[in-house]
């Protein structure tokens, strides 16, 4: 049976398909995916990898801080295990010179307006609430990557299409799971 990921159905979905020409991401853009739930990490990572990005999966803020400088964009939950929560992670990333300019997308089960305002004041650039379809996350990542990389020197804008040159390779990240997705799971 063919995977549903290999057969995009809707015209909107095809419009953001990274492989079909709207976007060309050289060397696969690296996405640090900070999600405490393994099912969430696996679902989003599998989809993002299929669509041409390089997901780096971690489950807590400490691992995210170690790997953040390798990312082109960071996706984090607000409720994280360990000493640091998502708000503190965002604040530390934004206040650090090597990671201060990396866009941060908050993907969380916290849907109250107060949490959204607190995440934005900590430095979050975008906010998505769960449940969130993987293609909605991809659309937000593409929007953030395009706006970030259009202002950098390694990016070209040709006929309304964006060519993004990334700084990192998956090989430099470490272990990969059985599907080739970079991970820092303990």
C-alpha positions, 0 to 999 in steps of 0.5 A: 500500500502506498503511503499517503505522504507520497500522494498529496491530494489537495491543490493547497498541499501541492502548492507548498510541496518543497519538491515541486518548485515553489521552494528549493531548499539546498542541503535541507533546512534544519528544524530543531523539533522540541516536543516531549511526546514521542508520537508528536516528534515522530509524526512531525519529523516524518512529515517534515523529512518527507517534505525536504527538511531535516528534522532534529528531534529532542524532548527537552530544553537542555538538548534543544540548547545544545543543538539549537545553533545547528538549526535554521528554525526551531519548533518548541512545545511550552510544556517541557520536562526538566528544569527549563520550560518552553518559555525559558528555552525561548528566552535563552535562545533569543538572548544568546548571540549564536541563536538570537536570530533563529526563528522560533515557532511555538507548537503547543497544547497551551491554547489560552491567550495568556500563554500565547502572549507570554510565548511572544514576549519571551521571543517566540515568532509564531504560535500554533496550537495543537492539534495541528496538521503537519501541513499547517506546521510546514506552511508556517515553517516555510513562511518563517524561513522565507521571511528570514532568509530573504534578508540574508546574503545566501538567498536569491529571489527569482520569479517569486521563488525562494532559494534557501542556502542552509548552513548545516548538514544532517551528518554533523548532528549525530544519530539518526533513527531508522527513518534517517531522522536526526534525533537526540532521544535518550 
